[in-house]
């Protein structure tokens, strides 16, 4: 069984980090919508946190590429 190269593992983690950043951005946009509905600025922070955490939680830990 071959050990994956360091470059492949770094690319995989880079994709995971980009997914968290994009999720946080989309979550903050959803929080902005909720903030306009009158909830307050905490909706922006909560939306960004949830948008960053939920994709990582749903996908689970990164596995080794096959």
TASULPE-V612893 format. One record per residue. N is the residue number from 1. PSI is psi in degrees with one decimal (999 if undefined). OMEGA is omega in whole degrees, -180 to 180 (none if undefined). Layout:
((N/PSI/OMEGA) (N/PSI/OMEGA))
//
This chain:
((1/124.9/-176) (2/143.4/177) (3/132.0/-180) (4/145.8/-179) (5/158.9/-178) (6/-34.0/-179) (7/-39.5/180) (8/-41.2/179) (9/-41.0/180) (10/-37.1/177) (11/-41.4/179) (12/-43.4/179) (13/-34.9/177) (14/-41.3/177) (15/-39.1/180) (16/-41.1/179) (17/-41.2/177) (18/-38.4/179) (19/-40.6/179) (20/-41.4/-180) (21/-44.4/179) (22/-40.4/178) (23/-39.7/178) (24/-37.3/178) (25/-44.1/179) (26/-38.8/178) (27/-37.6/178) (28/-32.3/174) (29/-40.6/175) (30/-38.6/176) (31/-33.6/177) (32/-40.0/176) (33/-45.2/180) (34/-35.0/178) (35/-39.2/177) (36/-24.9/178) (37/-4.8/172) (38/6.9/-178) (39/-38.5/179) (40/178.6/-176) (41/-18.8/178) (42/-22.0/178) (43/-33.8/177) (44/-46.2/-178) (45/-45.9/-180) (46/-39.8/178) (47/-41.0/180) (48/-41.7/180) (49/-47.2/-180) (50/-38.7/178) (51/-28.5/178) (52/-31.5/-175) (53/-41.1/-173) (54/-45.4/178) (55/-38.7/179) (56/-36.7/-180) (57/-40.4/-179) (58/-41.1/-177) (59/-24.8/-180) (60/-174.6/-178) (61/147.9/179) (62/138.8/179) (63/169.4/178) (64/137.5/176) (65/144.8/-179) (66/999/none))
//
